[in-house]
Amino acid sequence: MSELKGQLLGMILVLSIFGIIAGTLIPVFQNTATRLESEMDVNLSSQVSERIMNVNI
């Protein structure tokens, strides 16, 4: 019976560690994706305005 309790405790510890890691990494990835998206929007809009200016010249 004690072996079963040890295995259950090990599973609970592993799952909680993975939960903590996922809980910290998911917001980091979301913030990075949002920042990259905004930077890409700025870069794309500046490229489009440069091309429009080149066409008008």
C-alpha positions in Angstrom: 0.0 0.0 0.0 2.8 2.4 0.7 4.3 1.8 -2.7 1.0 2.9 -4.2 1.0 6.1 -2.1 4.5 6.8 -3.2 3.5 6.5 -6.8 0.5 8.7 -6.4 2.6 11.3 -4.6 5.1 11.2 -7.4 2.4 11.7 -10.0 0.9 14.6 -8.1 4.3 16.2 -7.8 5.1 15.8 -11.5 1.7 17.1 -12.6 2.0 20.1 -10.2 5.5 20.9 -11.5 4.3 20.8 -15.1 1.3 22.9 -14.2 3.6 25.6 -12.6 5.8 25.6 -15.6 2.9 25.9 -18.0 1.4 28.6 -15.9 4.5 30.7 -16.2 5.4 30.0 -19.8 1.9 30.6 -21.4 1.7 34.3 -20.4 5.3 34.8 -21.5 4.6 33.4 -24.9 1.3 35.4 -25.2 3.1 38.6 -24.3 5.9 37.9 -26.8 3.4 37.1 -29.5 1.5 40.3 -28.9 4.7 42.4 -28.9 5.9 40.7 -32.2 2.5 41.3 -33.7 2.6 45.0 -32.9 6.2 45.3 -34.2 5.2 43.6 -37.4 2.3 45.9 -37.9 4.5 48.9 -37.5 7.1 47.5 -39.9 4.5 46.5 -42.5 2.8 49.9 -42.3 6.1 51.7 -42.8 6.9 49.5 -45.8 3.6 50.1 -47.3 3.9 53.9 -46.9 7.4 53.8 -48.4 6.1 51.8 -51.4 3.2 54.3 -51.9 5.7 57.2 -51.8 7.9 55.4 -54.4 4.9 54.9 -56.7 3.9 58.5 -56.4 7.4 59.7 -57.4 
